[in-house]
Amino acid sequence: MAASSAEQKPPPHSGSSRLAWVLLDWGASSFSTIQITLMVAYVERVVFANDPWDVPGGVVWAWTLGIAMLTSALIAPLAAGWADRYARHRTALAASVFTGSLACLGLGLVPPSSPLLVTIMIVLSAVGFDLAAIFTAALLPAIADGADADRLSARGFAAGYAGGALALVAAAALVGGSDALGIDKTWALRISFAGIGVWWLAFSLPAVMGGIPPLPAAAGGTGGSVRELVRFAGSLTGADRGAGRLWLLGRFLLGGMLVLGAVQTMIGQVSSVAIGEFDLEAADLINLVLLVQAVALPGALAIGWISIHRSRRLALTLCMIGWSVVLGAAWFVAARWQLVAMAVLLALVLGGVQSVLRAVVAVLAPKTHAGSAFGLFWVGSKLTGFAASMGFGLVYGLTDRPRAGIIVLFVQLVAGWLLLARVPMDDTSDS
């Protein structure tokens, strides 16, 4: 049975495999930091500055992210089921990285006078990022298990914050020094997007070229990859509680989907809120995000330490309290210093909640179905993220207040938290 394969102890792996895996987070995070700073500023202040579609740029940004999440949710089941069935997780990872990085290059080539093409490039880059995250997480069980999965997951997120900050500093320096270089800021932004595509691809190559050992293929099934995924999803329903881990995994995924969807939507929208409510310029926004990255790095490591040495439940509870306070405070902030204080609190729990969720799924998921488990997790989180983004954009459009949309995210976060509170998540590595 598939679950029995998950209980086998993994063979020891070299430091090079672990480094290759951590570099995936290092490289991909460059995209996420640019997305929530220069990219959102480019969309709202350049491409849609004159409302060519007769809607505010902030609304276009929210709905663009929502469309990307929905697209990811539609593609992920096919890709995850195929990767599990044929043990092609590295191939799926490579395709995802190539799609995202080439779309970043395309964003640099497409002129701002073509808003539709700009939007398509942003959607493709975001979809590539989402799918790459699925297969990065799916490869974690190939090199770590138990508490080691918590440790490596936290290190990956910490490395991601460092790499993302470094890439953002380089891009910001290019944009800030554009006059001295004899280019206008729009061209500097476009060069930055193309450069991030190269950065992302370069640091992903060690893993996609074979630096991480393959996972076993799902055996014994018939039919296509979608049927295999559906069969696995059916095993998570709890009809057979003797399945142990699968029953726990199904319950955990449901709550985690709601939480991750709200968290990822908030990450994507916090810059829009800052621009819309506080009229932040690109330089101010970059400084704010760099502060977040600097605080998030030790924050992710600290949450990882708590998860390993205390309990995953305590680590996750601290993260959820932090996120609830951030979303609640976002409604009341009225001064820039309050915005900075809120950003620091967000940074402390930013990567922690994602790291803990990733580690628990890696421990509970059968290794023969790691892609399907993370695929289902990301599909659900993208669907809930799509709903949250659409709700955020709708409330924003109706009220003309970006922070009003945060109410949608708060409700979804609390709902996911209540579900997770009923799921045992410690002492699962040997269950």
C-alpha positions, 0 to 999 in steps of 0.5 A, a space after each residue: 500500500 502507498 502509505 507503507 512506503 512513506 514509513 520507510 526511513 530515507 537513505 542518508 543524502 549528501 550536503 549537496 542535495 540539501 544545498 540544491 534544495 535550499 537554493 530552490 527557495 533562494 532563487 524563487 524568492 527573488 521573484 516573490 520579492 520583486 512581485 510585491 514591490 517593483 512589479 505591483 508598482 509597475 502595474 499600478 503606477 506605469 501600465 495602468 496609471 491612466 486606467 486603460 481598462 476603466 478600473 483602478 490599477 489596484 483592482 487589476 492587480 488583485 484580479 490578476 493574482 486571482 486569475 494566476 491562482 485559479 490557473 495554478 489550481 487547474 494545472 497542478 492536479 495534472 502535473 502532480 498526478 503525472 509526476 507521481 505516476 512516473 516519478 518525474 518530479 524534477 522534470 515537473 520542477 524544471 518545466 515550472 521554473 522555465 515557465 516562470 523565469 521565461 515569463 519574467 524575461 517576457 515581462 521585460 520585453 513587453 512594452 507597458 503600452 500593451 497592458 494585456 500582454 503585461 498581464 499575461 506575463 505576470 500571470 504566467 510568471 506567477 503560475 510558474 512560481 506556484 507550480 515550482 513551489 509544489 515540486 520544491 515541497 514535493 522533493 523535501 521527503 526525498 532528503 528529509 523526514 521527521 524533525 529534519 523536515 522541519 529543520 530543512 524547511 525552515 532553512 529553506 525559507 530563511 535562505 529564501 528571505 536572504 536571496 530575495 532581499 539580495 535580488 531586491 537590493 540589486 534591482 532597486 539599485 538599478 532602478 534608483 541609479 537609472 538616471 546615472 546610467 542614462 536609462 529611464 525608470 520604466 526601462 530599468 524596471 523592465 531590465 530588473 524583471 528580466 534579470 530576476 528571471 535569469 537569477 531564478 533560473 540560475 539558482 534552480 539549475 543544481 536541483 533540476 539538473 539532478 542534484 536531488 535524488 528522485 522519489 519512488 513512482 506510484 505503483 499498482 495503479 491503472 489509468 491516467 495521472 488524473 485518475 491516480 490523483 483522484 484515487 489518492 484524494 479519495 483515500 484522504 476522506 477518512 472512510 478508512 481511519 485505519 489509514 492513519 497518516 492519510 486520514 490525518 493528512 486529509 484533515 490537515 490539508 483542509 485547514 491548511 488550504 484555507 490558511 495558506 490561501 489567506 496568507 498568500 493573498 495577504 502577501 500579494 496584497 500588502 504592497 497594494 494596500 501600502 500604495 493605496 492607503 499611504 501613497 508609498 513610492 517605489 523606494 519607500 515600498 522597497 525599504 519596507 519589504 527589505 525590512 520585512 525580509 531582514 526580520 523574516 529570516 531569523 523569524 523563520 529559523 525561530 519558528 523552526 526551532 520551536 517546531 523541532 524543540 517544543 511542538 509543531 502545534 505551538 509553533 503554528 499557534 504562535 504564527 496564527 496569533 501573529 497573522 490574526 493580529 496583523 490582519 486585525 491591526 491592518 484595519 486601524 493603522 493610520 500612520 506610517 510608523 504603525 505600518 512599519 510596526 505591522 510589517 515587522 510583526 508580519 515578518 516574524 510569522 511570515 515564513 514560519 506558518 508556511 514552513 510548518 505547514 510544508 514540514 507537516 505535509 512532508 512528514 504525513 504524505 506517502 513518498 510515492 504520492 508526495 507530488 499529489 499531496 502537495 499538489 492537492 494542498 496547493 490546488 486547495 490553497 490557490 482556489 481559496 486564494 483565488 476566492 480571497 483575491 476576488 473578494 478582496 478586489 470586490 470589496 476594494 472596488 465597492 468601498 474604494 478602500 484597499 484595507 476593507 478587503 482585508 476583512 475577507 482574508 481575516 475571516 478565511 484565516 480564522 476558519 482555517 485556524 479552527 480546522 487545524 486546531 482539531 488536527 494532531 500534528 506532533 509525533 507523526 513521524 513514526 505513526 
